[in-house]
Amino acid sequence: MNAFAEILETIANAPIKKRAVTNHGVLNEAYAYAKPSSFSRGMRIDLNGLTILLISGTASIDENGQSVHIGDFRAQMRRTFENITGLLAAEGCTWHDIVRTTCYLRDIERDYDAFNEERTAFYKEQGLDPLPASTGIQAILCRPELLIEIEAIAMFRTEKSSS
């Protein structure tokens, strides 16, 4: 069997472990809301030394589940980045491990310039190169006071792959 076939065989038979991602220091669990919601803040998938984090749509929510910075798009975006940063840190990674984001804006025509300025400044502060792949979408969000929500995918190695 050639090396490529062996790699495919290893991946095909590797156990997949998954568990929820949390960081109660930055935001609470959705099931703890007054009106509980059924989702995890993120999902960690471990596959043969490769870890994938699927970060759920995250917004300007505090550790008590309250919306914060109501009416201030830039402050909501910064809190959203802070929340995602906390979720990443809880799993031992950073924005350098993010490969994709999907960004939902309540009013993309009104807020896109501010969104792009804040995102560009944040990514520059993080020293990201390359930048993650991303999509921006206008959407009605789960709470009327929220102006932005971001979901993210991170990938990183937790073990050396076997040769």
Buried (B, 14 or more C-beta within 10 A) or exposed (E): EEEEEEBEEEEEEEEEEEEEBBBEEBBBBBEEEEEEEEEBBBBBBBBBEBBBBBBBBBBBBBBEBEBBBBEEBBBBBBBBBBBBBBBBEBBEBBBBBBBBBBBBBBEBEEBBEBBEEBBEEBBEEBEBEEEBEBEBEEBEBEEEBBBBBBBBBBBBEBEEEEE
